Amino acid sequence: MTRHSDLIIGSKHLGNSIAHSLKIEFTNEPESVNKMQNEEIEYRSQGLSKLFDHTWTDSEKKEIESRVIKRVNEILNEPKNNDILIKISDEVLEQKIKQHLFQFLKALN
């Protein structure tokens, strides 16, 4: 695949991973946690494998960050994507996304 498609796909998978992490942390359906943990691990693995294939510039890292944030918000705010509903304030959501992103982007250096 091309570098740009790896950026797009890797960002999407990392967004899925972060959204699953947040659902695990804030869910009121504990019976779903095991399934979501397995899915989170798979998304993280796929995302990082795409992104580790390249050395990213600072502007590309900003694009990855932007795409990941957009994906997390899509998943958490779209009823059709939300089999597990969570309640989280926008401030806490932004903080949690940035914490996860920091870990991922640090790993890309």
Sine and cosine of phi, psi and omega as CSV:
sin_phi,cos_phi,sin_psi,cos_psi,sin_omega,cos_omega
0.00,0.00,0.32,-0.95,0.01,-1.00
-0.99,0.17,0.28,-0.96,0.00,-1.00
-0.85,0.53,-0.72,0.70,-0.04,-1.00
-0.92,0.40,-0.64,0.77,0.03,-1.00
-0.93,0.37,-0.55,0.83,0.09,-1.00
-0.90,0.44,-0.62,0.78,0.04,-1.00
-0.89,0.46,-0.72,0.69,-0.03,-1.00
-0.91,0.42,-0.78,0.63,-0.05,-1.00
-0.92,0.38,-0.69,0.72,0.02,-1.00
-0.87,0.49,-0.67,0.74,0.03,-1.00
-0.90,0.44,-0.65,0.76,0.01,-1.00
-0.89,0.46,-0.71,0.70,0.00,-1.00
-0.91,0.42,-0.64,0.77,0.04,-1.00
-0.92,0.40,-0.60,0.80,0.09,-1.00
-0.88,0.48,-0.68,0.73,0.06,-1.00
-0.88,0.47,-0.66,0.75,-0.01,-1.00
-0.89,0.47,-0.73,0.68,-0.01,-1.00
-0.90,0.43,-0.67,0.74,0.02,-1.00
-0.87,0.49,-0.67,0.75,0.04,-1.00
-0.91,0.41,-0.65,0.76,0.04,-1.00
-0.86,0.51,-0.67,0.74,0.01,-1.00
-0.93,0.38,-0.64,0.77,0.05,-1.00
-0.89,0.45,-0.64,0.77,0.03,-1.00
-0.89,0.46,-0.71,0.71,-0.06,-1.00
-0.93,0.37,-0.59,0.81,-0.16,-0.99
-0.92,-0.40,0.13,0.99,-0.05,-1.00
-0.94,0.34,0.46,-0.89,0.14,-0.99
-0.95,-0.32,0.30,0.95,0.02,-1.00
-0.83,-0.56,0.98,0.20,-0.08,-1.00
-0.87,0.49,-0.39,0.92,0.01,-1.00
-0.92,0.38,-0.27,0.96,-0.01,-1.00
-1.00,-0.07,-0.13,0.99,-0.14,-0.99
-0.88,0.47,-0.71,0.70,-0.05,-1.00
-0.87,0.50,-0.72,0.69,0.02,-1.00
-0.88,0.47,-0.69,0.72,-0.01,-1.00
-0.92,0.40,-0.58,0.82,0.04,-1.00
-0.89,0.46,-0.69,0.72,0.03,-1.00
-0.89,0.45,-0.67,0.74,0.02,-1.00
-0.91,0.41,-0.64,0.76,0.00,-1.00
-0.88,0.48,-0.70,0.72,0.01,-1.00
-0.88,0.48,-0.69,0.73,0.00,-1.00
-0.91,0.42,-0.71,0.70,0.03,-1.00
-0.88,0.48,-0.69,0.72,-0.01,-1.00
-0.88,0.47,-0.70,0.71,-0.01,-1.00
-0.87,0.49,-0.73,0.69,0.00,-1.00
-0.90,0.43,-0.68,0.73,-0.02,-1.00
-0.90,0.44,-0.74,0.67,-0.03,-1.00
-0.92,0.38,-0.57,0.82,0.02,-1.00
-0.90,0.44,-0.60,0.80,0.06,-1.00
-0.93,0.38,-0.67,0.74,-0.11,-0.99
-0.99,0.16,-0.45,0.89,0.02,-1.00
-0.96,0.29,-0.23,0.97,0.00,-1.00
-0.95,0.32,-0.18,0.98,-0.11,-0.99
-0.70,-0.71,0.32,-0.95,0.20,-0.98
-0.98,-0.20,0.83,-0.56,-0.14,-0.99
-0.98,-0.21,0.63,-0.77,0.10,-0.99
-0.97,0.25,0.20,-0.98,0.03,-1.00
-0.88,0.48,-0.63,0.78,0.00,-1.00
-0.93,0.37,-0.57,0.82,0.06,-1.00
-0.93,0.37,-0.61,0.79,0.06,-1.00
-0.89,0.45,-0.62,0.78,0.06,-1.00
-0.91,0.43,-0.62,0.78,0.05,-1.00
-0.91,0.41,-0.66,0.75,0.05,-1.00
-0.86,0.51,-0.75,0.66,0.00,-1.00
-0.85,0.53,-0.72,0.70,0.00,-1.00
-0.89,0.46,-0.70,0.71,0.01,-1.00
-0.91,0.41,-0.63,0.78,0.01,-1.00
-0.91,0.42,-0.73,0.68,0.01,-1.00
-0.86,0.50,-0.69,0.72,0.01,-1.00
-0.87,0.48,-0.69,0.73,-0.03,-1.00
-0.91,0.41,-0.69,0.73,0.02,-1.00
-0.87,0.50,-0.72,0.69,0.01,-1.00
-0.89,0.45,-0.62,0.78,0.06,-1.00
-0.86,0.50,-0.73,0.68,-0.06,-1.00
-0.92,0.39,-0.72,0.69,-0.09,-1.00
-0.98,0.22,-0.34,0.94,-0.07,-1.00
-0.96,-0.29,-0.10,1.00,0.02,-1.00
-0.99,-0.13,0.90,-0.44,0.00,-1.00
-0.83,0.56,-0.58,0.81,-0.03,-1.00
-0.93,0.36,-0.42,0.91,0.04,-1.00
-1.00,-0.03,0.00,1.00,-0.18,-0.98
-0.93,-0.36,0.99,0.15,0.12,-0.99
-0.97,0.26,-0.41,0.91,0.06,-1.00
-0.89,-0.46,0.90,-0.43,0.01,-1.00
-1.00,-0.01,0.69,-0.72,0.06,-1.00
-0.78,-0.63,0.42,-0.91,0.07,-1.00
-0.91,-0.41,0.88,-0.48,-0.01,-1.00
-0.50,-0.87,0.68,-0.73,-0.01,-1.00
-0.95,0.32,0.40,-0.92,0.01,-1.00
-0.87,0.50,-0.60,0.80,-0.01,-1.00
-0.91,0.41,-0.72,0.70,0.01,-1.00
-0.92,0.40,-0.65,0.76,0.03,-1.00
-0.85,0.53,-0.76,0.66,-0.01,-1.00
-0.88,0.47,-0.67,0.74,0.02,-1.00
-0.88,0.47,-0.71,0.70,-0.02,-1.00
-0.91,0.41,-0.67,0.74,0.02,-1.00
-0.87,0.49,-0.72,0.69,-0.02,-1.00
-0.90,0.44,-0.59,0.80,0.06,-1.00
-0.88,0.48,-0.74,0.67,0.00,-1.00
-0.91,0.42,-0.71,0.71,0.00,-1.00
-0.87,0.49,-0.66,0.75,0.01,-1.00
-0.83,0.55,-0.70,0.72,0.01,-1.00
-0.89,0.46,-0.70,0.72,-0.02,-1.00
-0.92,0.39,-0.73,0.68,-0.05,-1.00
-0.93,0.36,-0.54,0.84,0.07,-1.00
-0.89,0.45,-0.63,0.78,0.00,-1.00
-0.92,0.39,-0.39,0.92,-0.01,-1.00
-0.98,0.19,-0.24,0.97,-0.02,-1.00
-0.97,0.24,0.00,0.00,0.00,0.00
